[in-house]
Amino acid sequence: MDVILHFRRLVYAQVMLGVIAFCIAERNPGLLITAGAVVALSWYLIEGPDARPMPRFWLNLGALAAVAWLFVELRILALNPNVAIGHFMMALQLLLLYGRKTHRDDGLVLLLSLLEMIAASLLSLSLLYGLFLAAFSLLAVWTLIYFNFSSTLLRMGSAGGSFRTSLGRADLPGFTAGSGYRWQLRVMAGAMSAVIALGGTVVFILMPRSPEGGGEGSRGAPLNVEIGFTSEIQLGITPTTATNQEPILMMAVRSDGQPFTSTQVWRLRGAALDTYDPVLQTWARGPTVGQRDVMTETNNRDIALARPNPRVPTLQAQITIRHLSQRHLFTVLPPLEFEAQGINGIMFNPFDQQITAGGRLGRAVQYQVEFPLSFDDRIFEEYQLFARSQFPAWFRRGGAREPEFEPSRYALGWEVQPERFAELAGEILTAAGLARDPQAGASAADGPVAKALADYLQTTCAYSLEPRAVLPGSEPITEFLFTSRQGHCELFASALAGLARSIGLRARVVTGYLVSEYNPVGEYFVVRESDAHAWVEVDCGRAGWRTFDATPAAELYRQDRNRATWTAGLRQLVEHLDFLWVRSVVAYDPQSRESLLSDLAGKLMPRLDRQQAFLRSLTQETRTLAAPLWANALGYGLVLIIAVGIVLAIGLLIRELRRRRRRLAVLRIPGMDPKGRRTLLREAGFYVDMLAMLEAHGLKRPEWMTPLQFSQNLAQSYTQALRPTVALTELFYEVRYGGYPLDEGRRQRCRQQLAQLSKGLASLPV
């Protein structure tokens, strides 16, 4: 039965599609190759003519091994539960494919595939997985229809087998579907898919994602997402080379509503690290500065952190974070205004200008930050005013008593060989014709001092990501500055901060991203894991905190040159489509819904007004023209007759087209010339009508059986009732292959035989 064969193929296609989608969600190409090969091999070994299914004992043993491995992944390897469960579902599917399958086993395989896709949906946010999920859903509709249909056929076959045995007719044609079942299945699957897609779209629009369902530490966090950024710097551990080129976030910069495409480099700061522990060799945020975090609710409104200077132009950066694995929100220093989407509140610190998200969050976040195009020093003074106005009592996390924050000691002091660092800093300043009193307060004159220190490191030290052995008891910053003189950006930033602090400058190390790659398709800047960077901010008094980067600039821009390949345009297009998916689907929140509905209303209302005016005028014209007809009952009847005639004409046309298509398929004459095709369709159509009459009673000719064998088999099985099929088939042979015309004599024989066949079919038991 071809229905059963189609269903078996759909089951394997469903399993393969689920395996591919899960491996894409997990980002595990090795598992994809292995599992895909196992699925393909099972079709060859189990569904082939020499099938040797695995014994049930070995299947049960494999299931126990899968349960044990699930425990190992959850308890010992500590994998994400969604990944471990997905692996377990995949293993059970593969085992069932290698066993002797009943229809119940097929249903279990489909159920496991569905559960596997549910687990994968909690792992991935990419457009590629979304496309596979849509394909899986459409294929599932088709597979379920065939599942129900094949179940019915199997039940009919089981009942028919006992019926034939009781009558002693083992050669009766098998059970089959009526004519046109494939077309009916296609229409049914298409209609169901359209209804499901429409319902899903409506639910998606009316029920946006709530930030309450995800957030930091969520079990549904995406896996294998390396964001490059870190909120602490552990210098004792050599960082791995950043090779992941997947976009981490996008930043669309606007100036007065127009895209800002300047080639300048942006530094998106995430964490400000003001404390260095020589024992742990770690930069971190001080435990007391967090006491000054100001918690404020967003409520989908703008948060003014400082007043913009009317003489300084401002820019607006709309930032989309694809994978929010930490709470840090990235901004350009100094931020003026913050507007959040899908974020309940933010925590802003007026001392280190660090912004973190409050409340529970989704996995993708959008927000907008406004900042001045040129540096505005007075903004840093206004941050204190904002803190006092928003939250007079400083926010304190937890109930434990912590040391009080001392602003005078913030980002000051250096404990790692301070005399040696100060001596080197003095030599650098002397060579540059500068000097600084370590006891003096911060001032605008500290800017050239910090720049001289950064220039010295850029010109005398080399950038390298190769791991270097650090001797026991040695300190990484000292080793880099006085011995090796080569290292990564974190060592450059640490050395600059150490030199600056040794001569009394306030200096802090900042981690974030270096942004310079522009996507012209989407008109935004792209940030990747490899763009993660570290630099230094120095307090320059009333001039505010200024940015200084000691890493050689040539090394920073080398990656942009490597990305300028001939495939850059195609990559930018694909990444833009993926970005639209994340922004419009993954990060869809209540504010996005309100914006969407408002835009739709604004666009539809003018069109509706124009359409209503057009319909009113059309109705008026129709009434004027049809007034004589509507004046009496004859007019009503005439309009009704015309409408019914149009409907009947359309129905007859569709029926004739379907009949012609079926005749072409049965007679198999695609290579014949048009004139000969029309003649044969007209003269041999009686054979197509005979097959349709037989299929209506559940009797269909198998593909492997010739027309004459089929008719003879029917005649032997049903004696007199279906004997006319032999005469009709012989007549068909004469016309189709013998070249004889369907003259009046043959037409008369056709009509007689078809009438006898109709009576014989009516006499058969139902």
TADAZI-V123302 format. One line per field, one symbol per residue. phi: phi as a letter, one per 20 degrees, with the letter a starting at -180 (. if undefined). psi: psi as a letter, one per 30 degrees, with the letter a starting at -180 (. if undefined). burial: b if it has 9 or more other ideal C-beta (glycine too) atoms within 8 Angstrom, else e. Layout:
phi = ???
psi = ???
burial = ???
This chain:
phi = .ffffffffffffffffffffffffelcffffffffffffffffeeeffdfcffgffffffffffffffffffeeeflfggffffffffffffffffeefeefffffffffffffffffffedccffgffffffffffffffffffffffffffffffffffffffemdfdfgffbeffmfffffffffffffffffffffffffecffeffecofnffeffdleeemfcebddffdfffffdfefgebccedcclndfddfefeddeedcdddcddffelcebfgfefffefdebeellcfdeebefefedfdcddeddefceecefdeceeefdbccdcmcfacdddfedledcedmeceecccbccdbffdfcffffffgffffffebgegfcemdffcgffdgfdflcnbdelffffffffffffffemcbbefefffbfffffffffffffffedddebdffcfdfgnedgffgffdcflbreffffffffffffffdnefbceddrcedbeddffelbedddgfefbcbcddfdmffnedeccefgffffefffffefdfeffffffffffffffffedfefcgffffffffffffeegffffffffffffffffffffegffffbfffgffffffffffffffffffffffffffffffflcfeffgffffffffedffffffffffffdndcfffedfgffffffffffdlffdffffffffffffffdenffeffffffffffffffffffffefff
psi = kfeeeeeeeeeeeeeeeeeeeeeeefhieeeeeeeeeeeeeeeeeeflfhkilkleeeeeeeeeeeeeeeeeeeeefhlkeeeeeeeeeeeeeeeefgljklfeeeeeeeeeeeeeeeeefgfkgleeeeeeeeeeeeeeeeeeeeeeeeeeeeeeeeeeeeeeeffgifgkklklllkgeeeeeeeeeeeeeeeeeeeeeeeeefilkkfffbakgkfgkllhjjfekkfljjffkkklkjfjgkkelkjjkkjhfkkjgkglkkjjkekjjfkkjfefhkklkkfffffgkkkkkehhlkjjelkkkffjkllkjjkjjejiflfkkklkkkkekkkkkgkelljkkfeggkklklakllfkkklkkklkelkjffefefeeeeeeeeiekkkkklfkklkkkjefgkhlkkfjheeeeeeeeeeeeefggllkjffllklfffeeeeeeeeeeeefflkkkgkkkkkkkflkeeeeeefdehkaleeeeeeeeeeeeefggkkkkkkkbkkjfkkjfefhlkkklefgklkakkkjhbffaklkkjfkkeeeefeeeeffilfgeeeeeeeeeeeeeeeefeegjleeeeeeeeeeeeeeeeeeeeeeeeeeeeeeeeeeeegeeefflfeeeeeeeeeeeeeeeeeeeeeeeeeeeeeeeeefihfflleeeeeeeeeegfeeeeeeeeeefggjkklefkleeeeeeeeeeegcfegffeeeeeeeeeeeeffgkliaeeeeeeeeeeeeeeeeeeffkk.
burial = bebbebbbebbbbbbbbbbbbbbbbbeeeebbeebbebbbebbebbbeeeeebbeeeebeebbeebbebbbbbbeeeeebebbbbbbbbbbbbbbbbbbebebebbbbbbebbbbbbebbbebbbbbebbebbebbbbbbbbbbbbbebbbebbebbeebeeebeeeeeeeebeebeeeebeeebeebbeebbeebeeeeeeebbeeebebebbbeebeebbbeeebbbebbbebeeeeeebebeebbbbbbbbbeeeeeeeeeebbbbbbbbbbbeeeebbbbbbebbbbbbbbbebeeeebebbebeeebebbbbbbbbbbbebbbbbbbbbbbbbbbbbbebbbbbbebbbbbbbbebbbbbbbbbbbbeeebbbbbebbeebbeeebeeebeeeeeeeeebeeeebeeebebebebbbebbbebbbebebebeeeeeebeebbbbbbbbbbbbbeebebeeeebeeeeeebbbbbbbeeeebbbbbbbbbbbbbbbbbbbbbbbbbbbbbbbbbbeebebbbbbbbbbbbbbbbbbbebbbbbbbbbbeeebbebbeeeeeeebeeebbebbbbbbbbbebbbbbbbbbeebbeeeeeeeeeeeeeeeeeeeeeeeeebeebeebeeeeebbebbeeeeeeeeeeeeeeeeeebbbebbbebbebeeeeeebbeebbebbbbbbbbbbbbbeeeebeeeeeebbebbbbbbebbeebbbbbbbbbbbbbbbbeeeeebeeebbebbeebbebbbebbeebee
